[in-house]
Amino acid sequence: MSRYTVRHNISGGVGTRADVIPDVDLTGGWSPARWLGAPAPGGLALPPAKPSLAWMYSPRGVFLDEQHVVVADSGNHRVLIWHGMPDHDEQPADVVLGQPDGESEGRAASGRGPERGMNLPTGVLVHDGRLIVADAWHHRILVWNTVPQNSDVAPDLVLGQPNASSVAENRGGECSASTLYWPFGISIVGSAFWVADTGNRRVLGWRNGIPEPDQPADVVLGQPDAAAREENRGGAVGPATFRWPHDITGREDLLLVADAGDHRLLGWSPAPDADREADSVLGQPDFTSALEWPYGPHTSDRFRFPYAACLDDQRLAVADTANNRILLWDSVPDDGCGADHVLAQPDFSSNGENRWTSVQHDTLCWPYGLSLCGDTLAVADSGNNRVMIWRRE
């Protein structure tokens, strides 16, 4: 574990690394407490991915609160649920959705059928007792009115498709405020429900929470109208454009979108009630830059494919996916402000998969999903076929 103090000098919106002083922990007191999934085999080999109620394959989404841990086991095309916090490593899930049992896998569209099946689920969320799943490659959102206690339960509600059997992108027609194309991220911010409609390069918002089927979005963010779907609005990157919006987080006075393809987070304060330019940007020096920036100095304030972000009352966590690390801010940062802490790397300048050494409890390989609940942080460690749960002492 690396120990440094890093002081950030903010100049022109770009954080710069200043003095490095030994014996101060860059992790901010966070350490790995539990892993879900297969154990590391040692060396550079990845953990095995044989499906079971305990083992995963390329999980891309995770949610945790005081009652649940929910994992989008994306490569196995299913969702795993633990009722309560797991108390030991490799603990089997209590419930599996999207497959008939804990040992089955495969895309439902070409096998079992989409009525109970999934195709690359990614975003997962529990809100007001309801389970919401972004079934990304079926181009829809699934809703269970209660978190299932038993496996293989069909959803109560399907959003983005005309029925539970349909799986075509944009419902097989033109893009509209009621259709979806690769919806990867979902979030409740205040009273609004937000979807990162990644394939349509936009974010959709419903002001009064989870909508009814066929209800058009109230807000289409990132495109000039509900029929448009071009990358960065068909032009250059800017303060109102997306390339791959992948995750959403926020609070009453702030909406943050992880625009992974433009290597940045865009912020709106307050949350927008219509399409408009963002108020803040993290990960880039300005609104018109979209540099993929894996190496060099200033690495505490730049990203390389940030696929996930999570904000609680104070802290912000970002999965800097292609840099194989988690960046943490103790409070919501200003534009360009570098992170306060880094997890899974020895310093802000390193970015190797599993630190180019071996799969260990405090290493990551392409972290895709995050969930922050108090002093507990869950990370979907996709490349290592596991979920790591970190705690702050």
C-alpha positions as CSV (number, residue, x, y, z in Angstrom):
1,M,0.0,0.0,0.0
2,S,1.4,3.3,-1.0
3,R,1.6,6.2,1.4
4,Y,1.9,9.9,0.2
5,T,0.6,13.3,0.7
6,V,-0.5,15.0,-2.6
7,R,-1.2,18.7,-2.6
8,H,-3.1,20.0,-5.7
9,N,-2.3,23.3,-7.3
10,I,-5.3,24.4,-9.3
11,S,-4.3,26.6,-12.2
12,G,-6.4,27.3,-15.3
13,G,-8.8,24.5,-14.3
14,V,-6.1,21.8,-14.3
15,G,-5.0,20.1,-11.1
16,T,-1.2,19.7,-10.8
17,R,0.7,17.4,-8.6
18,A,3.0,19.2,-6.2
19,D,4.9,17.9,-3.2
20,V,5.1,14.2,-2.4
21,I,5.7,13.4,1.3
22,P,6.0,9.8,2.6
23,D,3.9,8.2,5.3
24,V,0.4,9.6,4.5
25,D,-2.0,7.0,3.1
26,L,-3.3,7.8,-0.4
27,T,-6.2,5.4,0.1
28,G,-7.8,7.7,2.7
29,G,-8.3,4.7,5.0
30,W,-10.2,2.6,2.5
31,S,-9.2,-1.1,2.4
32,P,-10.7,-4.3,0.8
33,A,-13.0,-6.1,3.2
34,R,-14.8,-8.8,1.2
35,W,-14.8,-10.2,-2.3
36,L,-17.7,-11.8,-4.1
37,G,-16.8,-14.1,-7.0
38,A,-14.0,-16.6,-7.7
39,P,-10.8,-16.4,-5.8
40,A,-7.7,-15.1,-7.5
41,P,-5.6,-17.9,-9.0
42,G,-2.3,-16.1,-8.6
43,G,0.0,-14.6,-11.1
44,L,-1.5,-12.6,-14.0
45,A,-4.2,-15.2,-14.7
46,L,-7.7,-14.0,-14.2
47,P,-10.0,-15.7,-11.7
48,P,-12.2,-18.4,-13.2
49,A,-15.7,-17.6,-14.6
50,K,-17.6,-20.8,-14.3
51,P,-21.2,-19.8,-13.4
52,S,-22.5,-20.6,-10.0
53,L,-24.3,-18.6,-7.3
54,A,-20.8,-17.6,-6.1
55,W,-18.9,-17.1,-9.3
56,M,-19.3,-14.4,-11.9
57,Y,-18.2,-13.5,-15.4
58,S,-17.4,-9.8,-16.1
59,P,-19.8,-8.1,-13.7
60,R,-20.5,-4.5,-14.9
61,G,-22.9,-3.1,-12.3
62,V,-23.3,-3.2,-8.6
63,F,-25.7,-1.7,-6.0
64,L,-25.5,-1.9,-2.2
65,D,-27.5,-0.5,0.7
66,E,-28.1,-1.7,4.2
67,Q,-30.4,-4.5,3.1
68,H,-29.0,-5.7,-0.2
69,V,-26.1,-6.3,-2.5
70,V,-27.2,-6.5,-6.2
71,V,-24.8,-7.4,-9.0
72,A,-25.3,-7.3,-12.7
73,D,-23.3,-10.4,-13.6
74,S,-23.2,-9.1,-17.2
75,G,-21.2,-11.9,-18.9
76,N,-23.6,-14.5,-17.5
77,H,-26.6,-12.4,-18.5
78,R,-28.1,-12.4,-15.1
79,V,-28.6,-10.5,-11.8
80,L,-27.4,-11.8,-8.5
81,I,-29.0,-10.7,-5.2
82,W,-27.7,-11.0,-1.6
83,H,-30.2,-10.2,1.1
84,G,-28.1,-8.4,3.6
85,M,-24.3,-7.8,3.5
86,P,-22.3,-11.0,2.8
87,D,-20.3,-12.0,5.9
88,H,-17.7,-14.1,4.2
89,D,-15.7,-14.2,0.9
90,E,-17.1,-16.1,-2.1
91,Q,-20.6,-16.2,-0.4
92,P,-23.2,-17.5,-2.8
93,A,-26.0,-15.2,-3.8
94,D,-29.5,-15.8,-2.4
95,V,-31.4,-15.1,-5.7
96,V,-30.6,-15.2,-9.4
97,L,-32.7,-13.4,-12.0
98,G,-32.4,-13.8,-15.8
99,Q,-31.5,-17.5,-15.6
100,P,-33.4,-20.6,-14.5
101,D,-30.8,-21.5,-11.9
102,G,-27.3,-20.6,-10.6
103,E,-25.4,-22.7,-13.1
104,S,-27.0,-21.5,-16.4
105,E,-25.8,-18.8,-18.6
106,G,-26.4,-17.4,-22.1
107,R,-28.3,-14.6,-23.8
108,A,-32.0,-14.9,-23.4
109,A,-32.7,-13.6,-26.9
110,S,-31.1,-16.6,-28.6
111,G,-32.0,-19.2,-26.0
112,R,-34.6,-19.1,-23.2
113,G,-36.5,-16.0,-24.2
114,P,-36.6,-12.5,-22.9
115,E,-39.7,-12.7,-20.8
116,R,-37.5,-13.9,-17.8
117,G,-34.1,-13.6,-19.5
118,M,-31.6,-10.8,-20.0
119,N,-28.9,-9.8,-22.4
120,L,-25.9,-8.0,-20.8
121,P,-27.6,-6.3,-17.8
122,T,-25.5,-3.5,-16.5
123,G,-27.2,-0.9,-14.3
124,V,-28.8,-2.1,-11.1
125,L,-30.7,-0.1,-8.4
126,V,-33.0,-0.6,-5.5
127,H,-35.3,2.4,-4.7
128,D,-38.3,2.5,-2.4
129,G,-38.3,-1.3,-2.3
130,R,-38.3,-1.7,-6.1
131,L,-35.6,-3.4,-8.1
132,I,-34.6,-1.7,-11.4
133,V,-32.3,-3.3,-13.9
134,A,-30.9,-1.9,-17.2
135,D,-31.1,-4.8,-19.6
136,A,-28.8,-3.1,-22.0
137,W,-28.6,-5.3,-25.0
138,H,-32.4,-5.9,-24.9
139,H,-32.8,-2.1,-25.0
140,R,-35.1,-1.9,-22.0
141,I,-35.4,-1.3,-18.3
142,L,-36.9,-4.0,-16.1
143,V,-38.7,-3.2,-12.8
144,W,-39.7,-5.6,-10.0
145,N,-42.2,-3.9,-7.5
146,T,-40.4,-5.7,-4.7
147,V,-36.9,-7.2,-4.5
148,P,-37.4,-10.8,-5.3
149,Q,-37.0,-13.4,-2.5
150,N,-36.9,-16.3,-5.0
151,S,-35.0,-16.9,-8.2
152,D,-36.3,-16.8,-11.8
153,V,-39.0,-14.3,-11.2
154,A,-40.4,-12.3,-14.1
155,P,-40.3,-8.5,-13.9
156,D,-43.5,-6.6,-13.1
157,L,-42.8,-3.8,-15.6
158,V,-40.9,-3.4,-18.9
159,L,-39.9,0.1,-20.1
160,G,-38.6,0.9,-23.5
161,Q,-40.3,-2.0,-25.4
162,P,-43.9,-2.6,-26.3
163,N,-44.0,-5.9,-24.4
164,A,-41.8,-8.4,-22.5
165,S,-41.0,-10.4,-25.7
166,S,-39.7,-7.5,-27.8
167,V,-35.9,-6.7,-27.8
168,A,-35.3,-4.5,-30.9
169,E,-33.2,-1.3,-30.5
170,N,-35.4,1.8,-30.4
171,R,-38.4,-0.6,-30.6
172,G,-37.4,-1.4,-34.2
173,G,-38.1,2.1,-35.4
174,E,-36.9,5.7,-35.1
175,C,-35.4,7.1,-32.0
176,S,-38.0,8.9,-29.8
177,A,-38.4,10.0,-26.2
178,S,-40.0,6.6,-25.5
179,T,-37.3,4.3,-27.0
180,L,-33.9,3.0,-25.8
181,Y,-30.7,1.8,-27.4
182,W,-28.1,0.2,-25.1
183,P,-29.3,1.8,-21.8
184,F,-26.4,1.1,-19.5
185,G,-26.9,3.4,-16.5
186,I,-29.8,4.2,-14.3
187,S,-30.2,6.5,-11.3
188,I,-32.8,8.2,-9.0
189,V,-31.7,11.8,-8.3
190,G,-34.2,13.6,-6.1
191,S,-37.6,12.7,-7.4
192,A,-36.4,12.1,-11.0
193,F,-35.5,8.9,-12.7
194,W,-32.6,9.1,-15.2
195,V,-31.3,6.7,-17.8
196,A,-28.0,6.8,-19.7
197,D,-29.3,5.8,-23.1
198,T,-25.8,5.1,-24.3
199,G,-26.5,3.9,-27.9
200,N,-28.6,7.0,-28.6
201,R,-25.8,9.2,-27.1
202,R,-28.2,11.0,-24.6
203,V,-29.6,10.9,-21.1
204,L,-33.3,10.6,-20.5
205,G,-35.1,12.0,-17.4
206,W,-38.6,11.4,-16.0
207,R,-39.4,14.1,-13.4
208,N,-41.8,12.0,-11.2
209,G,-39.7,8.9,-10.8
210,I,-40.0,5.5,-12.5
211,P,-42.5,6.0,-15.5
212,E,-45.3,3.9,-16.8
213,P,-44.7,1.8,-19.9
214,D,-44.7,4.0,-23.1
215,Q,-44.4,7.2,-21.1
216,P,-42.1,9.6,-23.0
217,A,-39.2,11.1,-21.1
218,D,-39.7,14.7,-19.8
219,V,-36.1,15.6,-20.5
220,V,-33.8,14.6,-23.4
221,L,-30.3,15.7,-22.5
222,G,-27.4,15.7,-25.0
223,Q,-29.4,15.9,-28.2
224,P,-31.2,18.7,-30.0
225,D,-34.5,16.7,-30.1
226,A,-35.9,13.3,-29.3
227,A,-35.2,11.9,-32.8
228,A,-31.5,12.8,-32.9
229,R,-28.9,10.2,-31.8
230,E,-25.5,11.3,-33.3
231,E,-22.3,11.1,-31.3
232,N,-21.5,14.5,-29.8
233,R,-24.6,15.9,-31.6
234,G,-23.0,15.3,-34.9
235,G,-20.1,17.7,-34.3
236,A,-17.3,18.5,-32.0
237,V,-17.3,17.7,-28.3
238,G,-18.9,20.4,-26.2
239,P,-20.7,21.3,-22.9
240,A,-24.0,19.7,-24.2
241,T,-22.8,16.6,-26.0
242,F,-22.1,13.0,-25.2
243,R,-20.1,10.2,-26.9
244,W,-20.9,7.3,-24.5
245,P,-22.9,8.5,-21.5
246,H,-22.7,5.4,-19.3
247,D,-23.6,6.2,-15.7
248,I,-25.5,8.8,-13.7
249,T,-25.3,10.0,-10.1
250,G,-26.2,13.0,-8.1
251,R,-28.2,14.6,-5.3
252,E,-31.0,17.2,-5.1
253,D,-28.9,20.1,-6.3
254,L,-26.5,18.3,-8.7
255,L,-26.7,15.8,-11.6
256,L,-23.4,14.1,-12.8
257,V,-23.1,12.0,-16.0
258,A,-20.1,9.8,-16.7
259,D,-19.5,10.4,-20.4
260,A,-17.0,7.5,-20.8
261,G,-16.3,8.0,-24.5
262,D,-15.3,11.7,-24.0
263,H,-13.3,10.7,-20.8
264,R,-15.1,13.1,-18.5
265,L,-17.9,13.8,-16.0
266,L,-20.4,16.5,-16.9
267,G,-22.3,18.3,-14.1
268,W,-25.5,20.2,-14.0
269,S,-26.4,22.3,-11.0
270,P,-29.3,22.3,-10.5
271,A,-30.4,19.2,-12.4
272,P,-31.7,20.2,-15.8
273,D,-35.4,20.4,-16.7
274,A,-34.6,20.5,-20.4
275,D,-31.6,20.1,-22.7
276,R,-28.9,22.7,-21.8
277,E,-25.2,23.0,-21.4
278,A,-23.4,21.5,-18.4
279,D,-22.2,23.8,-15.7
280,S,-19.0,21.8,-14.8
281,V,-16.6,19.3,-16.1
282,L,-14.2,16.8,-14.5
283,G,-11.5,14.8,-16.3
284,Q,-10.8,17.4,-19.0
285,P,-9.3,20.9,-18.9
286,D,-12.4,22.4,-20.6
287,F,-15.7,21.5,-22.2
288,T,-14.2,21.1,-25.7
289,S,-11.5,18.6,-24.9
290,A,-12.0,14.8,-25.0
291,L,-8.4,13.5,-24.7
292,E,-7.8,9.8,-23.8
293,W,-5.1,10.4,-21.4
294,P,-3.6,7.2,-19.8
295,Y,0.0,8.4,-19.1
296,G,2.0,11.4,-17.9
297,P,1.7,13.9,-15.1
298,H,-1.5,15.3,-13.5
299,T,-3.1,11.9,-13.4
300,S,-5.2,12.7,-10.3
301,D,-7.5,14.9,-12.5
302,R,-7.8,13.1,-15.8
303,F,-9.7,9.9,-16.8
304,R,-9.5,7.2,-19.3
305,F,-13.0,5.7,-20.0
306,P,-14.7,6.6,-16.7
307,Y,-17.6,4.1,-16.9
308,A,-19.1,4.8,-13.4
309,A,-19.5,7.4,-10.8
310,C,-21.2,7.5,-7.4
311,L,-22.0,10.5,-5.2
312,D,-23.3,10.4,-1.6
313,D,-23.9,13.4,0.7
314,Q,-20.3,14.4,0.6
315,R,-18.0,12.0,-1.3
316,L,-17.6,11.4,-5.0
317,A,-16.2,8.1,-6.4
318,V,-15.2,7.6,-10.0
319,A,-14.3,4.3,-11.7
320,D,-11.5,5.3,-13.9
321,T,-11.9,2.1,-15.8
322,A,-9.1,1.9,-18.3
323,N,-6.7,3.2,-15.7
324,N,-7.7,0.3,-13.4
325,R,-8.3,2.5,-10.4
326,I,-11.0,4.3,-8.3
327,L,-10.6,8.0,-7.7
328,L,-12.2,9.5,-4.5
329,W,-12.9,13.1,-3.6
330,D,-13.8,14.0,0.0
331,S,-16.3,16.6,-1.2
332,V,-17.8,17.5,-4.6
333,P,-14.8,18.9,-6.5
334,D,-14.6,22.1,-8.5
335,D,-13.8,22.0,-12.2
336,G,-10.4,20.4,-12.7
337,C,-9.7,19.6,-9.1
338,G,-7.7,16.4,-8.7
339,A,-8.8,13.5,-6.6
340,D,-7.9,13.3,-2.9
341,H,-7.5,9.5,-2.9
342,V,-6.8,6.6,-5.2
343,L,-7.6,2.9,-4.7
344,A,-5.9,-0.1,-6.4
345,Q,-2.8,1.8,-7.6
346,P,0.3,2.7,-5.6
347,D,0.1,6.4,-6.7
348,F,-1.7,8.8,-9.1
349,S,0.8,8.1,-11.9
350,S,0.2,4.3,-12.1
351,N,-2.5,2.6,-14.1
352,G,-1.6,-1.1,-14.7
353,E,-4.1,-3.9,-14.8
354,N,-3.7,-5.5,-11.3
355,R,-0.7,-3.2,-11.0
356,W,1.1,-5.4,-13.6
357,T,1.8,-7.9,-10.8
358,S,-0.9,-10.3,-9.8
359,V,-4.6,-10.5,-8.9
360,Q,-4.7,-9.4,-5.3
361,H,-7.5,-8.1,-3.0
362,D,-6.5,-4.5,-3.5
363,T,-6.0,-4.6,-7.3
364,L,-8.5,-4.0,-10.1
365,C,-8.8,-4.9,-13.7
366,W,-11.3,-2.7,-15.6
367,P,-13.7,-1.6,-12.8
368,Y,-17.0,-0.9,-14.5
369,G,-19.5,-0.3,-11.6
370,L,-19.6,1.5,-8.3
371,S,-21.9,1.8,-5.3
372,L,-21.2,3.9,-2.3
373,C,-23.1,3.6,1.0
374,G,-21.6,5.4,4.0
375,D,-18.2,3.9,4.6
376,T,-18.7,1.0,2.3
377,L,-17.9,1.0,-1.4
378,A,-18.7,-1.9,-3.8
379,V,-16.7,-2.1,-7.0
380,A,-17.7,-4.3,-10.0
381,D,-14.2,-5.5,-10.8
382,S,-15.1,-6.7,-14.3
383,G,-11.8,-8.0,-15.6
384,N,-11.2,-10.0,-12.5
385,N,-14.7,-11.6,-12.5
386,R,-15.6,-10.4,-9.1
387,V,-17.1,-7.6,-6.9
388,M,-14.8,-6.1,-4.3
389,I,-16.3,-4.5,-1.2
390,W,-14.1,-1.8,0.4
391,R,-14.6,-0.2,3.8
392,R,-13.2,3.0,5.3
393,E,-11.8,2.7,8.8
